[in-house]
Amino acid sequence: MRARAIVNPNSSRGRLARAWPEVHARLQAALGPVEVAFTDAPMAAARLTREALRDGVELVIACGGDGTNNEVVNGFFEPPAPGGPDVRVGEGAALSVLMLGTGGDFRKSFGAAGDVDAQVRRIAEARPRPLDVGRVDFVADDGSPAARYFINIASFGVSGVVDREVNKARLTKLLGGKFTYFAATVRGLLRYRPTEVVMRVDDGPELKLVVNTAAVCNGRYFGGGMHVAPMADPGDGRLEVVVMHDMGLVDFVKDPNAIYRGEHLTKPKVRHLSGARVEARAPSGAEVLLDIDGEAPGRLPATFTVLPGALTLRY
């Protein structure tokens, strides 16, 4: 199998760049020759993935964090026009991940250990499995319509503010991904004002909720280990929607670890829905920011849909 690693050298504060010669050697010992392409700009991983697939590569390995995964997944498709069709690149090729980023949340849905050796073994030994892909049609930061794919979790509310706080963080990243996201969550809760959002799942009724964070989940974890959707299955053709509403900082600090344990769903201010299509808008016109696999590209209104089994995952 012809394989190519798409590597974000800046991942984990440059740790991946320093470790890459050893990581590459371990990959090649397990898989045989592995070609390499390094990212050098935002969304470069998507471009490099399309180039690899058009060049006949059969296995693309995303090496970085959740943001790198997201860009690579977007490279398995032509850039989507808002409201337009989904067009695959490289039919038959598979995706794998080797995660060393700040969050590393996607791999946790599969019970994967974080060390390099364990992940390399998973890539070498795993049987291919179908992987659902989510899609978000939304409003970009510049006000234009946009669309983007995701494989883990897309959300809005405090989480969109948290993304921006994480991207600005410097000192907290020295203490690890979990602490970075926890500190950013506290700062986000101080900044964010819960906003009424109108949501509809599939053909169900419109729901008006004052949203703290609403997570549309293909995977189970986000925010540096928050177990937001324990019921999520990335291969079942559905999205799990977890809405935390009418909540503020006081609610969070009462039991800040509940969401890490996956026990938040029993709380009266948390609602769970499930479906294949989710629409969300803020009727007041307030700015409600998006988080898409840890990236922060825009805001509501947005429509989230699922593409069942759109990719093959080897992990």
SVG drawing of the C-alpha trace seen along z (x, -y; Angstrom):
<svg xmlns="http://www.w3.org/2000/svg" viewBox="-43 -41 58 47">
<polyline fill="none" stroke="black" stroke-width="0.4" points="0.0,0.0 1.4,-3.4 1.3,-5.7 2.0,-9.4 2.1,-11.2 0.8,-14.8 2.8,-16.3 2.1,-19.5 5.6,-20.3 4.2,-23.0 1.9,-20.5 2.3,-20.3 4.4,-23.5 6.9,-22.1 7.4,-18.8 6.3,-16.8 9.0,-18.6 11.7,-17.6 10.4,-14.0 9.6,-13.5 12.8,-11.6 12.2,-9.0 8.4,-8.9 9.0,-8.5 11.4,-5.6 8.8,-3.8 6.1,-4.3 8.3,-2.9 9.4,0.1 5.7,1.0 4.3,0.0 7.2,0.0 8.1,-3.2 6.1,-6.2 6.2,-9.4 6.1,-12.7 4.6,-16.2 5.0,-19.0 2.3,-21.7 3.4,-25.3 0.2,-27.4 -3.4,-27.2 -5.4,-24.6 -2.1,-23.3 -2.9,-19.8 -6.1,-19.8 -4.2,-20.8 -1.5,-18.3 -4.0,-15.5 -5.7,-16.2 -2.3,-16.2 -1.5,-12.8 -4.8,-11.2 -4.6,-12.4 -1.0,-11.0 -2.4,-7.6 -1.6,-7.4 -3.7,-4.7 -3.3,-5.6 -3.0,-9.2 -1.8,-9.5 -2.7,-12.8 0.2,-13.6 -0.6,-16.4 -3.6,-17.3 -7.3,-17.5 -6.9,-20.6 -4.6,-18.6 -7.1,-15.8 -9.8,-18.2 -7.7,-19.7 -6.7,-16.2 -10.4,-15.1 -11.3,-18.2 -8.7,-17.1 -10.6,-13.9 -13.2,-16.1 -13.2,-18.9 -13.7,-22.3 -17.4,-22.3 -19.6,-25.1 -22.1,-26.3 -25.2,-24.2 -23.5,-22.3 -22.8,-18.6 -20.1,-16.5 -17.3,-15.4 -14.8,-12.8 -11.2,-12.8 -9.3,-9.5 -12.1,-6.9 -10.9,-3.8 -8.1,-5.5 -8.0,-5.3 -7.4,-7.7 -5.3,-7.2 -4.2,-9.4 -1.1,-9.8 -2.0,-12.4 0.5,-14.6 -1.4,-17.8 -2.8,-20.0 -6.2,-18.2 -5.8,-14.7 -9.5,-14.1 -10.5,-12.1 -8.4,-9.1 -10.0,-8.8 -13.3,-7.7 -11.5,-4.5 -9.8,-4.0 -6.5,-4.7 -3.4,-5.3 -1.5,-8.5 2.1,-7.3 3.7,-7.0 4.4,-3.3 0.8,-2.3 -0.6,-4.5 1.8,-3.2 0.8,0.4 -2.9,-0.6 -2.2,-2.0 -0.3,1.1 -2.7,3.7 -6.1,2.1 -8.8,3.4 -10.3,0.8 -13.7,-0.5 -16.3,-2.9 -16.1,-6.4 -19.0,-9.0 -18.1,-12.5 -20.0,-15.6 -20.5,-18.7 -21.2,-22.2 -22.7,-25.0 -22.2,-28.2 -21.3,-31.9 -17.6,-32.6 -15.9,-35.3 -16.0,-37.7 -19.8,-37.2 -19.7,-35.0 -21.3,-31.6 -18.9,-28.7 -18.8,-24.9 -16.4,-22.6 -16.2,-18.9 -15.5,-17.4 -14.9,-13.9 -15.1,-14.5 -17.3,-17.3 -18.6,-20.6 -20.2,-22.9 -21.2,-26.5 -21.4,-28.9 -18.8,-28.9 -16.8,-26.3 -16.3,-28.8 -14.9,-31.3 -12.7,-28.6 -11.1,-27.8 -10.0,-31.4 -8.7,-31.4 -6.7,-28.2 -5.2,-29.6 -4.0,-32.7 -2.7,-30.6 1.1,-30.4 2.0,-29.7 -0.9,-27.3 0.1,-25.0 3.3,-24.3 1.1,-22.5 -0.6,-20.2 -3.7,-20.0 -6.2,-19.3 -5.2,-22.2 -5.0,-24.5 -8.6,-23.7 -9.8,-23.9 -8.3,-27.3 -9.7,-28.5 -13.1,-27.2 -13.1,-29.3 -12.0,-32.4 -14.7,-31.6 -17.4,-31.3 -16.4,-34.7 -16.6,-36.3 -19.6,-34.6 -23.2,-35.7 -25.7,-32.7 -27.8,-33.4 -31.2,-32.1 -30.7,-29.7 -33.4,-28.1 -32.6,-24.5 -34.2,-21.8 -33.1,-18.2 -34.3,-16.3 -38.0,-17.0 -38.6,-17.6 -40.1,-20.7 -38.1,-23.9 -36.5,-24.2 -35.7,-27.6 -32.9,-27.2 -30.6,-29.7 -27.4,-27.9 -24.1,-27.8 -22.6,-25.2 -24.3,-22.9 -22.1,-20.0 -23.0,-18.1 -21.0,-14.9 -19.6,-12.3 -16.9,-11.4 -17.2,-11.3 -14.5,-13.8 -13.6,-17.4 -12.0,-20.3 -8.9,-18.3 -10.7,-15.2 -14.3,-16.3 -16.4,-13.2 -19.3,-15.2 -21.0,-12.4 -20.4,-8.9 -23.1,-7.4 -21.6,-8.7 -20.5,-6.1 -18.5,-7.5 -19.8,-4.8 -23.6,-4.7 -24.7,-7.4 -26.1,-9.7 -25.0,-12.8 -25.5,-13.1 -26.5,-16.5 -25.7,-17.6 -27.0,-21.0 -25.9,-22.7 -28.4,-25.4 -29.1,-28.1 -25.7,-27.5 -23.0,-29.8 -19.6,-29.7 -21.3,-28.9 -22.9,-25.8 -19.5,-24.7 -17.5,-25.2 -20.0,-23.2 -18.7,-20.0 -16.1,-20.9 -15.1,-17.3 -18.6,-15.9 -18.2,-16.4 -14.8,-14.7 -16.4,-11.7 -19.3,-11.8 -21.8,-12.3 -23.1,-15.7 -26.0,-14.2 -27.9,-13.5 -28.0,-17.2 -31.3,-19.1 -29.6,-21.8 -28.2,-19.3 -30.3,-18.0 -29.5,-15.1 -31.0,-14.7 -30.0,-12.5 -30.4,-12.8 -28.8,-13.2 -29.4,-16.9 -29.2,-19.8 -30.2,-23.4 -29.3,-26.3 -29.7,-30.0 -29.7,-32.9 -33.0,-34.9 -31.6,-38.0 -28.7,-38.1 -26.2,-37.8 -22.7,-36.4 -22.6,-32.8 -19.2,-31.3 -18.5,-27.9 -15.9,-25.3 -15.2,-22.6 -12.8,-19.9 -11.0,-22.5 -10.9,-25.1 -12.8,-28.4 -13.9,-29.4 -17.2,-31.3 -20.6,-31.5 -24.3,-30.7 -26.6,-30.3 -25.4,-26.8 -26.6,-23.5 -24.9,-20.3 -25.3,-17.1 -23.8,-13.6 -22.3,-11.7 -22.6,-8.0 -19.5,-5.9 -18.0,-8.6 -14.4,-7.6 -12.5,-4.5 -10.5,-4.7 -7.5,-2.6 -7.0,-3.0"/>
</svg>
